[in-house]
Amino acid sequence: MRCTKPVIAALNGAAVGVGMTLPLCCDMSVAAESAKVGFVFGKRGLTMECLSSYFLERCVGHKVAMELVLTGRVFAARDAPAGLFNYVLPAEQVMAKALALAEEICGTSPMSAMINRHLVIRHGHAASPEEAHLVESRSIKWVTGQADVREGIMSF
């Protein structure tokens, strides 16, 4: 989570257990519609791992997260609840879409991408609106003196 670069997962096969918890930690994910996915911990006598207890609820909501974890159901990515993946596509399009997202991100300021990523991760749910505003205000004040902002304004 301390990575300074955006991370995109491309799932093009079976992803159960850690195969699903690692993509939850990624900033975006693209899955093949036929990929078999699931949070099967309970069926194996295991517990959640790799921050899945932190991210799953944020992705799909409380009740859906509880259903996915408590049933241990395995399902095709095409049947995934909203929020689990950014895109669900035919298998042959998964990697191209993940790379297109990466290319689109590369068209933005690296400094902005890093700071915005951390604002969402570190302050999104944990902060009150007032706390988030203060952190955002400090961030925007700092970046306005950086070269990326000058270049961005000139390109606009």
Disulfide bonds with the S-S distance in Angstrom:
none
